[in-house]
Each structure stands twice: as structure tokens, then as C-alpha cells.
């Protein structure tokens, strides 16, 4: 299982636009082959910063999504709403972890 966290520092004036985009896209993202979970988080201290948290079967499933028409639609629209570049992290649970 691959866990993906994408930190999105949004332009504060564009947060509502982002939330609308996410709500329109989230179910289609969840339906992508290999996507097992998707959640949206908001920073507790900086409310214009959001993170997506998702679970993928493996790196190949995530890469297939990143090559999909859906990603080609959602990611450029999201990038236009950012105040600074996004940061993305792919991680796996450490051996012996809970």
C-alpha cells in the first residue's frame, strides 16, 4: 500500500474555488483503479493550506492515475489556485509499524 500526501498552499482568495473543484472530482478520483482511499485535510494553523491524503495499491496505480485524463483535468485546474508550489510525498508504512 502506497500512501500519498499532497500539501496544497492555496491562494486564500481561491479556497472556495478549490473546494468546489475537489467536491466535483473526489468521487471520480476514488473510482480510479488502485485508489483505495481519499481524504481532504485542512491545516489547523493556516486555513488556506489543504492536503490530500490517499491510499493506492502501489506506485504503478498512482502513476496510472497521474497519466489519466482525469488527472490531466484536475491537476492543472488545482495548480492555478496555488499561492506557492505543492509538495507531494509518497510513503509506505515502516516495518514494525502499527
Secondary structure, 3 states (H helix, E strand, C coil): CEEEEEEEEECHHHHHHHHHHHHHHHHHHHCCCCEEEEEEEECCCCCCEEEEEEEECCHHHHHHHHCCHHHHHHHHHHHCCECCCCEEEEECCCCCCC
